[in-house]
Amino acid sequence: MRNVLIIARKEIYGYFTTPLAYIIAAVFLAVSGVFFISDLGSSEQARMTGFLFGAIALLTVIGPLLTMRLFAEEQKLGTLELLLTAPVREAELVLGKFLAALTILISMLVMTFFYPMLLVLFAQPDLGPVVSGYVGLLLFGAAFLAVGLLASSVTSNQILAAVLGLGLLGLLWLVSALSGVAQSVAWAKDIVNYVALTNVYVDFLRGLLDTREIIFLISLTAVVLFATTRAVEARRWR
Protein backbone atom coordinates (compact mmCIF):
# COMPACT_ATOMS: atom_id res chain seq x y z
CA MET A 1 0.00 0.00 0.00
CA ARG A 2 2.90 2.36 0.73
CA ASN A 3 4.19 2.01 -2.83
CA VAL A 4 0.71 2.73 -4.21
CA LEU A 5 0.47 5.97 -2.23
CA ILE A 6 3.98 7.05 -3.25
CA ILE A 7 3.17 6.53 -6.93
CA ALA A 8 -0.19 8.27 -6.54
CA ARG A 9 1.44 11.27 -4.85
CA LYS A 10 4.00 11.52 -7.65
CA GLU A 11 1.34 11.44 -10.36
CA ILE A 12 -0.90 13.95 -8.58
CA TYR A 13 2.08 16.30 -8.38
CA GLY A 14 2.62 15.71 -12.09
CA TYR A 15 -0.96 16.74 -12.84
CA PHE A 16 -0.60 20.06 -11.03
CA THR A 17 2.81 20.93 -12.51
CA THR A 18 1.36 20.83 -16.03
CA PRO A 19 -1.64 22.75 -17.41
CA LEU A 20 -3.49 19.55 -18.34
CA ALA A 21 -5.46 19.11 -15.11
CA TYR A 22 -6.34 22.81 -14.92
CA ILE A 23 -7.58 22.92 -18.51
CA ILE A 24 -9.65 19.75 -18.18
CA ALA A 25 -11.17 20.91 -14.87
CA ALA A 26 -11.98 24.36 -16.28
CA VAL A 27 -13.66 22.91 -19.36
CA PHE A 28 -15.60 20.40 -17.26
CA LEU A 29 -16.89 23.07 -14.89
CA ALA A 30 -17.75 25.51 -17.67
CA VAL A 31 -19.61 23.03 -19.87
CA SER A 32 -21.37 21.28 -16.98
CA GLY A 33 -22.44 24.72 -15.73
CA VAL A 34 -24.05 25.37 -19.10
CA PHE A 35 -25.92 22.05 -18.81
CA PHE A 36 -27.09 22.97 -15.32
CA ILE A 37 -28.34 26.46 -16.24
CA SER A 38 -29.97 25.41 -19.51
CA ASP A 39 -31.84 22.58 -17.80
CA LEU A 40 -33.18 24.94 -15.13
CA GLY A 41 -34.25 27.44 -17.78
CA SER A 42 -36.02 24.88 -19.96
CA SER A 43 -37.80 22.92 -17.24
CA GLU A 44 -38.29 25.60 -14.56
CA GLN A 45 -37.86 22.83 -11.98
CA ALA A 46 -35.33 22.45 -9.18
CA ARG A 47 -33.54 19.46 -10.64
CA MET A 48 -30.10 18.45 -11.90
CA THR A 49 -31.02 15.94 -14.59
CA GLY A 50 -29.52 18.03 -17.39
CA PHE A 51 -26.25 18.51 -15.52
CA LEU A 52 -25.97 14.83 -14.59
CA PHE A 53 -26.70 13.65 -18.14
CA GLY A 54 -24.22 16.13 -19.57
CA ALA A 55 -21.58 15.28 -16.96
CA ILE A 56 -21.60 11.58 -17.85
CA ALA A 57 -21.01 12.47 -21.50
CA LEU A 58 -18.16 14.79 -20.48
CA LEU A 59 -16.57 12.09 -18.32
CA THR A 60 -16.54 9.76 -21.32
CA VAL A 61 -14.12 12.18 -22.96
CA ILE A 62 -12.32 13.37 -19.82
CA GLY A 63 -11.47 9.84 -18.63
CA PRO A 64 -9.08 9.05 -21.51
CA LEU A 65 -7.69 12.60 -21.45
CA LEU A 66 -6.80 12.38 -17.77
CA THR A 67 -5.08 9.02 -18.17
CA MET A 68 -3.51 9.26 -21.64
CA ARG A 69 -0.09 10.33 -20.32
CA LEU A 70 0.15 8.05 -17.28
CA PHE A 71 1.78 5.11 -19.04
CA ALA A 72 2.30 6.45 -22.56
CA GLU A 73 4.65 9.20 -21.36
CA GLU A 74 6.60 6.72 -19.23
CA GLN A 75 7.08 4.49 -22.27
CA LYS A 76 8.06 7.38 -24.52
CA LEU A 77 10.67 8.68 -22.06
CA GLY A 78 11.93 5.19 -21.26
CA THR A 79 11.23 5.56 -17.54
CA LEU A 80 8.74 2.70 -17.43
CA GLU A 81 11.57 0.17 -17.72
CA LEU A 82 13.26 1.81 -14.72
CA LEU A 83 10.05 1.57 -12.71
CA LEU A 84 9.69 -2.10 -13.60
CA THR A 85 13.18 -2.80 -12.26
CA ALA A 86 12.39 -1.01 -8.98
CA PRO A 87 11.01 -2.93 -5.97
CA VAL A 88 7.42 -2.21 -6.95
CA ARG A 89 4.90 -4.65 -8.32
CA GLU A 90 2.99 -4.01 -11.54
CA ALA A 91 -0.32 -4.03 -9.67
CA GLU A 92 0.96 -1.34 -7.30
CA LEU A 93 2.08 0.76 -10.24
CA VAL A 94 -1.32 0.49 -11.93
CA LEU A 95 -3.27 1.17 -8.74
CA GLY A 96 -1.09 4.16 -7.86
CA LYS A 97 -1.64 5.80 -11.23
CA PHE A 98 -5.36 4.97 -11.14
CA LEU A 99 -5.69 6.44 -7.64
CA ALA A 100 -4.03 9.66 -8.80
CA ALA A 101 -6.44 10.05 -11.73
CA LEU A 102 -9.38 9.18 -9.48
CA THR A 103 -8.30 11.85 -6.99
CA ILE A 104 -8.37 14.48 -9.74
CA LEU A 105 -11.79 13.25 -10.88
CA ILE A 106 -13.20 13.39 -7.35
CA SER A 107 -11.82 16.91 -6.95
CA MET A 108 -13.63 17.97 -10.11
CA LEU A 109 -16.91 16.46 -8.92
CA VAL A 110 -16.56 18.12 -5.52
CA MET A 111 -16.24 21.49 -7.23
CA THR A 112 -19.68 20.95 -8.81
CA PHE A 113 -21.34 20.60 -5.38
CA PHE A 114 -21.99 24.32 -5.78
CA TYR A 115 -24.91 23.45 -8.09
CA PRO A 116 -26.99 21.36 -5.65
CA MET A 117 -26.14 23.85 -2.89
CA LEU A 118 -27.76 26.58 -4.99
CA LEU A 119 -30.87 24.44 -5.42
CA VAL A 120 -31.09 23.78 -1.68
CA LEU A 121 -30.73 27.49 -0.90
CA PHE A 122 -33.37 28.74 -3.33
CA ALA A 123 -35.69 25.77 -3.85
CA GLN A 124 -36.70 22.38 -2.46
CA PRO A 125 -35.15 19.78 -4.78
CA ASP A 126 -35.51 16.03 -4.41
CA LEU A 127 -32.05 15.16 -3.12
CA GLY A 128 -32.42 11.41 -3.70
CA PRO A 129 -31.73 11.54 -7.48
CA VAL A 130 -28.98 14.11 -6.87
CA VAL A 131 -27.11 11.85 -4.43
CA SER A 132 -27.56 8.72 -6.54
CA GLY A 133 -26.60 10.70 -9.66
CA TYR A 134 -23.30 11.71 -8.07
CA VAL A 135 -22.69 8.11 -6.98
CA GLY A 136 -23.26 7.11 -10.59
CA LEU A 137 -20.86 9.77 -11.83
CA LEU A 138 -18.16 8.51 -9.48
CA LEU A 139 -18.61 4.85 -10.42
CA PHE A 140 -18.83 5.54 -14.15
CA GLY A 141 -15.89 7.94 -13.93
CA ALA A 142 -13.77 5.30 -12.22
CA ALA A 143 -14.61 2.78 -14.95
CA PHE A 144 -13.78 5.34 -17.67
CA LEU A 145 -10.44 6.11 -16.02
CA ALA A 146 -9.63 2.39 -15.91
CA VAL A 147 -10.37 2.05 -19.63
CA GLY A 148 -8.24 5.10 -20.37
CA LEU A 149 -5.40 3.69 -18.28
CA LEU A 150 -5.57 0.42 -20.23
CA ALA A 151 -5.32 2.35 -23.50
CA SER A 152 -2.32 4.30 -22.17
CA SER A 153 -0.54 1.08 -21.18
CA VAL A 154 -0.41 -0.30 -24.73
CA THR A 155 1.10 2.67 -26.56
CA SER A 156 3.81 5.31 -26.14
CA ASN A 157 1.78 7.96 -27.97
CA GLN A 158 -0.48 10.05 -25.72
CA ILE A 159 -2.81 11.14 -28.53
CA LEU A 160 -3.19 7.56 -29.70
CA ALA A 161 -3.89 6.49 -26.12
CA ALA A 162 -6.67 9.09 -25.84
CA VAL A 163 -8.20 8.05 -29.17
CA LEU A 164 -7.98 4.37 -28.26
CA GLY A 165 -9.60 5.04 -24.88
CA LEU A 166 -12.42 6.99 -26.52
CA GLY A 167 -12.90 4.15 -29.00
CA LEU A 168 -13.15 1.53 -26.26
CA LEU A 169 -15.66 3.65 -24.32
CA GLY A 170 -17.60 4.21 -27.53
CA LEU A 171 -17.91 0.44 -27.89
CA LEU A 172 -19.24 0.19 -24.34
CA TRP A 173 -21.89 2.81 -25.05
CA LEU A 174 -22.70 1.04 -28.32
CA VAL A 175 -24.03 -1.89 -26.30
CA SER A 176 -26.85 0.40 -25.17
CA ALA A 177 -27.78 1.04 -28.79
CA LEU A 178 -27.99 -2.71 -29.38
CA SER A 179 -30.55 -3.19 -26.62
CA GLY A 180 -33.41 -2.59 -29.03
CA VAL A 181 -32.08 -5.20 -31.47
CA ALA A 182 -31.68 -7.79 -28.70
CA GLN A 183 -35.26 -7.49 -27.43
CA SER A 184 -36.39 -10.36 -29.67
CA VAL A 185 -33.87 -12.80 -28.14
CA ALA A 186 -34.66 -13.62 -24.52
CA TRP A 187 -31.17 -14.55 -23.28
CA ALA A 188 -29.48 -11.74 -25.21
CA LYS A 189 -32.02 -9.18 -23.98
CA ASP A 190 -31.26 -9.90 -20.33
CA ILE A 191 -27.50 -9.70 -20.84
CA VAL A 192 -27.58 -6.52 -22.93
CA ASN A 193 -30.01 -4.79 -20.58
CA TYR A 194 -27.75 -5.63 -17.64
CA VAL A 195 -24.55 -4.27 -19.18
CA ALA A 196 -26.05 -1.37 -21.17
CA LEU A 197 -24.48 1.74 -19.66
CA THR A 198 -27.43 3.95 -20.59
CA ASN A 199 -29.88 1.74 -18.71
CA VAL A 200 -27.61 1.64 -15.68
CA TYR A 201 -27.13 5.39 -15.51
CA VAL A 202 -30.83 6.15 -15.99
CA ASP A 203 -31.51 4.16 -12.83
CA PHE A 204 -29.01 6.33 -10.93
CA LEU A 205 -30.79 9.44 -12.21
CA ARG A 206 -34.08 8.07 -10.93
CA GLY A 207 -32.66 7.83 -7.43
CA LEU A 208 -32.18 4.06 -7.57
CA LEU A 209 -29.05 2.51 -6.07
CA ASP A 210 -29.28 -1.06 -7.32
CA THR A 211 -26.53 -3.22 -5.79
CA ARG A 212 -26.34 -5.26 -9.01
CA GLU A 213 -25.49 -2.16 -11.03
CA ILE A 214 -22.99 -0.95 -8.45
CA ILE A 215 -21.31 -4.37 -8.44
CA PHE A 216 -21.29 -4.37 -12.26
CA LEU A 217 -19.47 -1.01 -12.45
CA ILE A 218 -16.99 -1.93 -9.71
CA SER A 219 -16.35 -5.29 -11.40
CA LEU A 220 -15.88 -3.59 -14.78
CA THR A 221 -13.29 -1.26 -13.24
CA ALA A 222 -11.51 -4.14 -11.51
CA VAL A 223 -11.40 -6.30 -14.66
CA VAL A 224 -10.00 -3.47 -16.77
CA LEU A 225 -7.38 -2.64 -14.14
CA PHE A 226 -6.40 -6.33 -14.06
CA ALA A 227 -6.03 -6.26 -17.86
CA THR A 228 -3.88 -3.12 -17.54
CA THR A 229 -1.66 -4.89 -15.00
CA ARG A 230 -1.20 -7.78 -17.42
CA ALA A 231 -0.33 -5.35 -20.21
CA VAL A 232 2.32 -3.72 -18.02
CA GLU A 233 3.67 -7.12 -16.96
CA ALA A 234 4.05 -8.07 -20.63
CA ARG A 235 6.43 -5.13 -21.13
CA ARG A 236 8.80 -6.57 -18.54
CA TRP A 237 9.58 -9.46 -20.87
CA ARG A 238 9.95 -7.47 -24.08
N, C-alpha and C positions, 0 to 999 in steps of 0.2 A: 504493500500500500504506500510505503514511503516513496518508492520510485515513481509510482503513478502521480503522486502529488508534486514531486519535483518536476516531472515532465510537464504536468499541467501548468504549474507556475511559470515555467520557461515559455510555454506557448502563449499563455495569457499576456505575458510581458511582450512577446513578439507581436501580438495583435495591437497593442497600444503604442508601440514604437513605429508603426506604419499607419498610413491613412486608411487602410482597408476597413478596419472595424468601425471607424468614425463615419466613413462614407456610407457603409451598409446600414448602420444604425440610423443615420440621418434620413436616408431614403425610406427605410421602413417606417419611421415615425411620421414622416411627411405624407407618404401615400396612405398609410393606415388611417391617419387623421382625416384625409379626404373621404375615405370610405365611411368613417364614423359620422362626419358632418353631413354628407350627402344622404345617408340612411335616415338620419334624424329629420332632415328637411323633406324627404319624400314620404315618410310614413307618419311623421308628427307623433311618434310614440317613443317612450323612454326605453329603448332597446339597443342592443349592440350587435344584432344579427349581421348587418352590413359590414361592420368592422371585422367580426370574427370570420366571415366568409372570405373577405378580402385578405385578411392576415394569413389564412391557410394557403392561399394562392401565392402570396409573397414569400412565405417560408419555403415553398417548393423551389423557388429560385435562390433564396438566400442560403439555404442549406448547402448546396454545392459551392457557392461562392465563399462561404466561411471556411470550408474545409479544403478547397482546391490546392492550397499551398502546403498543407500540413505534412504530406508525404512527398508530393511532387517536387517541392523545393529542396527537400533533403536529398532526393535522388539526383536532382540536377547539380547540386553543389558537391555531391559525393560524401555528404556527412552521414547519410543513412548507414553506410557500411561501418563507419566509426561507432555509431550507436549500437549496431548489431554485435560489435565486438566488446562492448561494455558489459558490465555485470547487470544487465537488465533484460528481462524476458520480453518476447514479442508482444505478449498479451498486455504487459504493463505499458509498453510503448503505445499501443493502440488505445488503451483505456485512458492514458494520460492525455493524449491528443484529443480524444473524444470529450473528455471532461472539460478541457479548455474551451472547445467550441461550444459545449453545452452551457458553460458559465456565461459566455458572451450572449448566447441566445436568451438565457433566463434574464440577464440584465436588460436586454431589449424589451422583453415582455413586461418586466417590472416597470419600465418607463411608460408603458401604455396604461398603467393603473389609473392614470390621471383621468381617462375617459369614464370608467365606471364611477369614479369619485364625483365627477361632475353630475352624472345622472342621479346619484344618491343625494347630492346637495340640492338639486333643483327639481327633482321628480321622485317618483316611487317605483323604480324598476323592479322587475322580477329577477332577483339575484341568482336564482337557481341555474338558469341557462347561462348566465355570465360566468359563474364559477366553473360549471362543467365545460363551457367553451374554452376557458383558459387551460383547464386540465387537458382538453383535447389538443390545444395548440402546443402545449409542452410535450405531450406524447408523440404527436405527429412530427414536431420539430426535431425531437431526438432521433426518430426513425430517419428523417431526411438527412440529418447530419451523418448518421451511420452510413447511409448510401453514398453521400458525398465523400466520406472518408475512404470507402472502398474504392471509389473511382480514382481518388488521389493516390492510392497505394499501387496502382497498376501502370502509372505513367509518370514521366519526369516533366511533363508539360502542364503547367497550371491551367491554361485555357482549355486544353484537351480534357483535363480532369473535370473542369466545370461543365463542359459540354456533355461528357460521358455521364456525369451525375444527373444532369437534367434529363438526359435520355432515359436513364434507368427509372427515374421518378415518373417520367412521362408514361413509361410502360406500366407502372403500378396504377396510375390514374386511369389508364386505358382499360383496365379490368372492370372499372365502374361502367364504362361505356358498353362493355360486353354483357352486362347484366340483363339487358332487354333481350338479347339473342339467346341467352341461356334459359330463359323462362320456360321454354318448351321441353327442356330435359330436366327431370326431377333432381337427379344427383348433382348435375352441373349447376343448377339454380341455387341449391343450398350452399355449395362451395363458393360460387362467385359472390353471392349476397353476403357471405361471411367475410370475405377478404376485400370486397369493394370499398375503397377508401372513402368514396362519397357517401355511401350508406352509413359507414361508421361515424363520420364526422357530423352528419345530420343528426344522429342520435345525441351527440354531445351538445349540439346547438339547442336541442329540445329539452335539455336539462337532465338527460339520462346518462348515468354512469354504469354501464353494463360491464360486469367483471370480465365477460368473454371478450369484449372489444378491447378492454385495457390489457388483458393478457395477450391478445393478438398483437397489439402494437409493441408491447415490451418484448415479446418473442421475436417479432420482426427485427427490432433493433439488435437484440442479442445474436440472432443468426447472422445478420449482416456484419456485425463486429467480429464474430467468429471467422467469417469468410475473409475479412480484412486481415486478421491475425495470420491466417493461412497464407495469404498473398505476401505478407511481409516475411514470413518464415521461408517462403520459396526463394526470396532474394538472397538469403544467407548462403544458399547452395549454388548460386549462379557464378 
